[in-house]
Amino acid sequence: MKKSKSVFVCDNCGYESVKWVGRCPVCDAWNSFQEERVAPQPRGGVRLASTASEACPVGSVTLDDGQRLSLFDEELDLIFGGGLVIGSVVLIGGEPGIGKSTFLTQLAAVFARHHGRVLYATGEESLKQVRLRAERIEAEDENFYLLAENNLSIVTENVKKFQPKVLIIDSIQTLFDDTLDSIPGSVGQIRECTAKLLDLAKRQQVTVMIAGHVTKEGIIAGPRLLEHMVDVVLYFEGQRHQGFRILRSVKNRFGSTNEVALLEMTERGLLPFHNPSAVFLAQRGETTSGNAISAIMEGTRPFLLEIQALVSKTPYGNPRRLATGIEFNRLLLIIAVLEKVVGLPLAMEDVYLNITGGMKIDDPSSDLAVSAAIVSSFRGIPLREHTILLGEIGLGGEVRGVGEMDKRIKEGKKFGFDTFIIPSFLLKELKDTEGVHLIPVKTLKEALSHIF
């Protein structure tokens, strides 16, 4: 009989080593290796039920139509790619207290009312606690079953006994496989439990939804391999003390990625907003210096966002740069272009940048708005009202084109914006330009001359 062995596993990327090392050779994380007792596995490991014993032509694989569970809400169905695919595994991550359990309880009630039996397995709370939350958000139903258990084998037995349509695990960090020696939440336990849940989903044709806590770096606690194993990965963004939450799709094997849904925490749970742009622009006051509006694309939808910049003289020798909601290196690149190409003296100025509403963006189309907001704050001159700036800034100061310009302009028109500063390269491609004033520009200098 083979004995279990010890290995050292990086809790950041999942890299295994036969001995402890101070710095991971894969992800460069320091002091991230933990000792794990690994039980011997049969040759071949876990074999998914959906795998064929021999190769076959791709055209001979049968497809099942309509194998999705609708959430009966356009915003939520969109982020899941049209609903949850039966037999898929969904991972929902977020900080403790951000609303994962509330959201999963709501989804459990929706599935129970419209699709059949749901099993909610909690390893963090008692049955009474879950019942109280279900009462508060009106999520009770006769098909909504609760199980307070963190032993994977017992959860599996209940799945086979009750045959639920959906299995919810809250959370993966509390679940453990009794064939392993390691404690719940360790790298080995999380990886093995997820692999067996994946196999269970394919064999029993049950949709599995898993809650996972995130680390201070903002990733799922456990190896990144966990995200590669599941079919869908969603992240909650926002602060626990604010009412708004952003649910972002970062992986979806059955739909579009990078979709987002805006949710509000209420007494009845997390309710979606069907017009996110209105929410982001709702608290705009009088036009002041340092504010600019841009339209970004998240998946297939455009959002209007307000970008705020504050430039002030530094009292020290080293100017400070701070970015919230946008990549820090992107801010440094734009500041460098403003100094080198435009000639803006920012060497002794602190620069603070904020994307309102708690949104995190990586769409380069906001570069022109960021540049205009910084210049506006530096000069103390507000931008003209009802103006949207769109364009990526190159290292030479050129304004480059961005995709889906028609959708961005249409979204701006809906909220009363009539002036759009856009890359001249895209002017010929636009179709619906009635009722708007388009200002095509080739360089950042030319754009700033039109703005100010």
Summary of the structure (lengths in Angstrom):
residues: 452
radius of gyration: 25.3
end to end distance: 78.7
largest distance: 78.7
contacts: 1463
relative contact order: 0.10
helix: 29%
strand: 29%
